[in-house]
Each structure stands twice: as C-alpha cells, then as structure tokens.
C-alpha cells in the first residue's frame, strides 16, 4: 500500500510539473491517474472518501481527453 501511495504522489507531482511546462493534457492525465491510484489505495476509508476522489479523477481524465490540441 505504501508503494502505491508514494507512486500516486509522484504521478501527481509529475503531472503538475508537466502541466506547468506547457503540456496541459498530459499533466491532467497524470494528475487524474495519480489521484485515482491514491483513492484506490485508501480502500479502508468510508465510502464517500473513496468514491468522491475516484469520481473527481475520472471526470478530470475525461476532461483531459476532451481538451482540444493547442497547436
């Protein structure tokens, strides 16, 4: 569980850095995957604490796919 938690933090940090460097779609996808992994790693929590972050990460993932290309 600890490895999943650390890898999700690394994915979110990489997403923020990637987004700041100009690759917004890739950064959003990395943040969404990192948030989803973190939510899944917290399975022992109450249902709302599991499903709300999962719903947010899924919606961010779909939004990132729907973003137009900036070129």
TORDOZA-409936 format. One record per atom (N, C-alpha, C): residue in three letters; atom name; residue number from 1; x, y, z. Coordinates in steps of 0.05 Angstrom, whole numbers, plus 5000, padded with zeros to 4 digits. Atoms other than C-alpha are relative to their C-alpha. Layout:
% residues N
+-----+------+-----+------+------+------+
: res : atom :   n :   xx :   yy :   zz :
+-----+------+-----+------+------+------+
: Ala :   CA : NUM :    X :    Y :    Z :
...
+-----+------+-----+------+------+------+
This chain:
% residues 71
+-----+------+-----+------+------+------+
: res : atom :   n :   xx :   yy :   zz :
+-----+------+-----+------+------+------+
: Unk :    N :   1 : 5016 : 4976 : 5000 :
: Unk :   CA :   1 : 5000 : 5000 : 5000 :
: Unk :    C :   1 : 5017 : 5025 : 5000 :
: Unk :    N :   2 : 4983 : 4977 : 4998 :
: Unk :   CA :   2 : 5057 : 5047 : 5016 :
: Unk :    C :   2 : 5012 : 5007 : 4973 :
: Unk :    N :   3 : 4989 : 4995 : 5026 :
: Unk :   CA :   3 : 5087 : 5038 : 4947 :
: Unk :    C :   3 : 4980 : 5013 : 4981 :
: Unk :    N :   4 : 5021 : 4988 : 5017 :
: Unk :   CA :   4 : 5021 : 5055 : 4913 :
: Unk :    C :   4 : 4996 : 5029 : 5008 :
: Unk :    N :   5 : 5004 : 4972 : 4991 :
: Unk :   CA :   5 : 5014 : 5117 : 4956 :
: Unk :    C :   5 : 5023 : 5018 : 4991 :
: Unk :    N :   6 : 4978 : 4983 : 5009 :
: Unk :   CA :   6 : 5084 : 5142 : 4940 :
: Unk :    C :   6 : 5000 : 5003 : 4970 :
: Unk :    N :   7 : 5000 : 4997 : 5029 :
: Unk :   CA :   7 : 5076 : 5127 : 4866 :
: Unk :    C :   7 : 4977 : 5019 : 4991 :
: Unk :    N :   8 : 5021 : 4982 : 5007 :
: Unk :   CA :   8 : 5010 : 5165 : 4865 :
: Unk :    C :   8 : 5009 : 5029 : 5006 :
: Unk :    N :   9 : 4989 : 4973 : 4995 :
: Unk :   CA :   9 : 5044 : 5225 : 4898 :
: Unk :    C :   9 : 5020 : 5008 : 4978 :
: Unk :    N :  10 : 4981 : 4994 : 5021 :
: Unk :   CA :  10 : 5099 : 5221 : 4845 :
: Unk :    C :  10 : 4986 : 5006 : 4974 :
: Unk :    N :  11 : 5015 : 4995 : 5024 :
: Unk :   CA :  11 : 5048 : 5218 : 4789 :
: Unk :    C :  11 : 4987 : 5028 : 5001 :
: Unk :    N :  12 : 5013 : 4974 : 4998 :
: Unk :   CA :  12 : 5011 : 5279 : 4815 :
: Unk :    C :  12 : 5021 : 5022 : 4998 :
: Unk :    N :  13 : 4978 : 4979 : 5002 :
: Unk :   CA :  13 : 5077 : 5318 : 4823 :
: Unk :    C :  13 : 5010 : 5002 : 4972 :
: Unk :    N :  14 : 4991 : 4999 : 5028 :
: Unk :   CA :  14 : 5099 : 5298 : 4753 :
: Unk :    C :  14 : 4979 : 5013 : 4983 :
: Unk :    N :  15 : 5021 : 4987 : 5015 :
: Unk :   CA :  15 : 5031 : 5320 : 4727 :
: Unk :    C :  15 : 5000 : 5030 : 5003 :
: Unk :    N :  16 : 4999 : 4971 : 4996 :
: Unk :   CA :  16 : 5037 : 5388 : 4759 :
: Unk :    C :  16 : 5023 : 5013 : 4986 :
: Unk :    N :  17 : 4976 : 4989 : 5014 :
: Unk :   CA :  17 : 5107 : 5398 : 4732 :
: Unk :    C :  17 : 4996 : 4999 : 4969 :
: Unk :    N :  18 : 5005 : 5002 : 5028 :
: Unk :   CA :  18 : 5087 : 5373 : 4663 :
: Unk :    C :  18 : 4980 : 5021 : 4990 :
: Unk :    N :  19 : 5020 : 4980 : 5007 :
: Unk :   CA :  19 : 5026 : 5419 : 4662 :
: Unk :    C :  19 : 5012 : 5028 : 5001 :
: Unk :    N :  20 : 4988 : 4974 : 4998 :
: Unk :   CA :  20 : 5068 : 5478 : 4684 :
: Unk :    C :  20 : 5019 : 5005 : 4976 :
: Unk :    N :  21 : 4982 : 4997 : 5022 :
: Unk :   CA :  21 : 5116 : 5465 : 4627 :
: Unk :    C :  21 : 4986 : 5003 : 4973 :
: Unk :    N :  22 : 5016 : 4995 : 5024 :
: Unk :   CA :  22 : 5060 : 5471 : 4576 :
: Unk :    C :  22 : 4985 : 4976 : 4989 :
: Unk :    N :  23 : 5014 : 5024 : 5010 :
: Unk :   CA :  23 : 5036 : 5400 : 4565 :
: Unk :    C :  23 : 4976 : 4995 : 5018 :
: Unk :    N :  24 : 5022 : 5000 : 4982 :
: Unk :   CA :  24 : 4969 : 5411 : 4598 :
: Unk :    C :  24 : 4984 : 4974 : 4999 :
: Unk :    N :  25 : 5015 : 5025 : 5003 :
: Unk :   CA :  25 : 4934 : 5349 : 4571 :
: Unk :    C :  25 : 5014 : 4977 : 5014 :
: Unk :    N :  26 : 4984 : 5021 : 4987 :
: Unk :   CA :  26 : 4990 : 5302 : 4593 :
: Unk :    C :  26 : 5001 : 5004 : 5030 :
: Unk :    N :  27 : 5000 : 4994 : 4971 :
: Unk :   CA :  27 : 4994 : 5337 : 4661 :
: Unk :    C :  27 : 4973 : 4993 : 5013 :
: Unk :    N :  28 : 5026 : 5007 : 4989 :
: Unk :   CA :  28 : 4919 : 5329 : 4671 :
: Unk :    C :  28 : 4996 : 4970 : 5002 :
: Unk :    N :  29 : 5002 : 5030 : 4999 :
: Unk :   CA :  29 : 4922 : 5255 : 4654 :
: Unk :    C :  29 : 5017 : 4988 : 5022 :
: Unk :    N :  30 : 4984 : 5010 : 4978 :
: Unk :   CA :  30 : 4979 : 5244 : 4702 :
: Unk :    C :  30 : 4988 : 5006 : 5028 :
: Unk :    N :  31 : 5013 : 4993 : 4975 :
: Unk :   CA :  31 : 4943 : 5280 : 4758 :
: Unk :    C :  31 : 4975 : 4983 : 5005 :
: Unk :    N :  32 : 5024 : 5018 : 4998 :
: Unk :   CA :  32 : 4879 : 5240 : 4744 :
: Unk :    C :  32 : 5008 : 4972 : 5008 :
: Unk :    N :  33 : 4991 : 5027 : 4994 :
: Unk :   CA :  33 : 4916 : 5174 : 4746 :
: Unk :    C :  33 : 5011 : 4999 : 5029 :
: Unk :    N :  34 : 4989 : 5000 : 4972 :
: Unk :   CA :  34 : 4954 : 5193 : 4810 :
: Unk :    C :  34 : 4978 : 5003 : 5021 :
: Unk :    N :  35 : 5022 : 4997 : 4982 :
: Unk :   CA :  35 : 4890 : 5215 : 4844 :
: Unk :    C :  35 : 4984 : 4975 : 5002 :
: Unk :    N :  36 : 5014 : 5026 : 5000 :
: Unk :   CA :  36 : 4855 : 5151 : 4824 :
: Unk :    C :  36 : 5015 : 4979 : 5015 :
: Unk :    N :  37 : 4984 : 5020 : 4985 :
: Unk :   CA :  37 : 4912 : 5108 : 4850 :
: Unk :    C :  37 : 4999 : 5006 : 5030 :
: Unk :    N :  38 : 5001 : 4993 : 4972 :
: Unk :   CA :  38 : 4912 : 5146 : 4915 :
: Unk :    C :  38 : 4973 : 4993 : 5013 :
: Unk :    N :  39 : 5027 : 5007 : 4990 :
: Unk :   CA :  39 : 4837 : 5137 : 4923 :
: Unk :    C :  39 : 4997 : 4970 : 5003 :
: Unk :    N :  40 : 5002 : 5029 : 4998 :
: Unk :   CA :  40 : 4842 : 5063 : 4909 :
: Unk :    C :  40 : 5017 : 4989 : 5023 :
: Unk :    N :  41 : 4983 : 5009 : 4978 :
: Unk :   CA :  41 : 4899 : 5055 : 4959 :
: Unk :    C :  41 : 4987 : 5005 : 5027 :
: Unk :    N :  42 : 5013 : 4994 : 4974 :
: Unk :   CA :  42 : 4853 : 5083 : 5014 :
: Unk :    C :  42 : 4974 : 4985 : 5002 :
: Unk :    N :  43 : 5025 : 5016 : 5000 :
: Unk :   CA :  43 : 4802 : 5027 : 5010 :
: Unk :    C :  43 : 4988 : 4997 : 5027 :
: Unk :    N :  44 : 5011 : 5004 : 4973 :
: Unk :   CA :  44 : 4794 : 5022 : 5085 :
: Unk :    C :  44 : 4983 : 5023 : 5010 :
: Unk :    N :  45 : 5015 : 4976 : 4992 :
: Unk :   CA :  45 : 4761 : 5090 : 5089 :
: Unk :    C :  45 : 4970 : 4996 : 4995 :
: Unk :    N :  46 : 5029 : 5001 : 5005 :
: Unk :   CA :  46 : 4687 : 5105 : 5087 :
: Unk :    C :  46 : 4995 : 5002 : 4970 :
: Unk :    N :  47 : 5006 : 5001 : 5028 :
: Unk :   CA :  47 : 4651 : 5100 : 5021 :
: Unk :    C :  47 : 5003 : 5027 : 4986 :
: Unk :    N :  48 : 4999 : 4974 : 5013 :
: Unk :   CA :  48 : 4646 : 5175 : 5007 :
: Unk :    C :  48 : 5029 : 5009 : 4996 :
: Unk :    N :  49 : 4971 : 4992 : 5002 :
: Unk :   CA :  49 : 4721 : 5183 : 5020 :
: Unk :    C :  49 : 5014 : 4984 : 4978 :
: Unk :    N :  50 : 4989 : 5015 : 5022 :
: Unk :   CA :  50 : 4734 : 5130 : 4967 :
: Unk :    C :  50 : 4988 : 5009 : 4974 :
: Unk :    N :  51 : 5013 : 4996 : 5026 :
: Unk :   CA :  51 : 4682 : 5146 : 4914 :
: Unk :    C :  51 : 5002 : 5029 : 4990 :
: Unk :    N :  52 : 4998 : 4973 : 5009 :
: Unk :   CA :  52 : 4687 : 5222 : 4913 :
: Unk :    C :  52 : 5027 : 5006 : 4986 :
: Unk :    N :  53 : 4975 : 4996 : 5016 :
: Unk :   CA :  53 : 4762 : 5225 : 4895 :
: Unk :    C :  53 : 5001 : 4984 : 4975 :
: Unk :    N :  54 : 5001 : 5016 : 5025 :
: Unk :   CA :  54 : 4750 : 5169 : 4845 :
: Unk :    C :  54 : 4983 : 5014 : 4979 :
: Unk :    N :  55 : 5017 : 4986 : 5019 :
: Unk :   CA :  55 : 4694 : 5208 : 4813 :
: Unk :    C :  55 : 5014 : 5025 : 4989 :
: Unk :    N :  56 : 4986 : 4976 : 5008 :
: Unk :   CA :  56 : 4736 : 5271 : 4811 :
: Unk :    C :  56 : 5022 : 4993 : 4980 :
: Unk :    N :  57 : 4978 : 5007 : 5017 :
: Unk :   CA :  57 : 4795 : 5235 : 4780 :
: Unk :    C :  57 : 4990 : 4990 : 4973 :
: Unk :    N :  58 : 5011 : 5009 : 5025 :
: Unk :   CA :  58 : 4751 : 5201 : 4727 :
: Unk :    C :  58 : 4990 : 5024 : 4984 :
: Unk :    N :  59 : 5009 : 4976 : 5015 :
: Unk :   CA :  59 : 4719 : 5268 : 4709 :
: Unk :    C :  59 : 5023 : 5016 : 4989 :
: Unk :    N :  60 : 4976 : 4986 : 5010 :
: Unk :   CA :  60 : 4788 : 5300 : 4704 :
: Unk :    C :  60 : 5012 : 4986 : 4976 :
: Unk :    N :  61 : 4989 : 5016 : 5022 :
: Unk :   CA :  61 : 4811 : 5243 : 4659 :
: Unk :    C :  61 : 4984 : 5005 : 4975 :
: Unk :    N :  62 : 5017 : 4995 : 5023 :
: Unk :   CA :  62 : 4751 : 5252 : 4613 :
: Unk :    C :  62 : 5003 : 5028 : 4990 :
: Unk :    N :  63 : 4996 : 4972 : 5009 :
: Unk :   CA :  63 : 4761 : 5327 : 4612 :
: Unk :    C :  63 : 5026 : 5004 : 4986 :
: Unk :    N :  64 : 4974 : 4998 : 5013 :
: Unk :   CA :  64 : 4834 : 5319 : 4594 :
: Unk :    C :  64 : 4999 : 4988 : 4972 :
: Unk :    N :  65 : 5002 : 5011 : 5027 :
: Unk :   CA :  65 : 4816 : 5275 : 4536 :
: Unk :    C :  65 : 4983 : 5017 : 4981 :
: Unk :    N :  66 : 5017 : 4983 : 5016 :
: Unk :   CA :  66 : 4764 : 5325 : 4513 :
: Unk :    C :  66 : 5013 : 5027 : 4993 :
: Unk :    N :  67 : 4987 : 4974 : 5005 :
: Unk :   CA :  67 : 4813 : 5384 : 4513 :
: Unk :    C :  67 : 5010 : 5000 : 4971 :
: Unk :    N :  68 : 4989 : 4998 : 5028 :
: Unk :   CA :  68 : 4830 : 5409 : 4443 :
: Unk :    C :  68 : 5030 : 5002 : 5000 :
: Unk :    N :  69 : 4971 : 4997 : 5002 :
: Unk :   CA :  69 : 4901 : 5405 : 4419 :
: Unk :    C :  69 : 5006 : 5029 : 4996 :
: Unk :    N :  70 : 4993 : 4972 : 5001 :
: Unk :   CA :  70 : 4935 : 5472 : 4427 :
: Unk :    C :  70 : 5018 : 5008 : 4978 :
: Unk :    N :  71 : 4982 : 4994 : 5022 :
: Unk :   CA :  71 : 4972 : 5471 : 4362 :
: Unk :    C :  71 : 4986 : 5010 : 4976 :
+-----+------+-----+------+------+------+
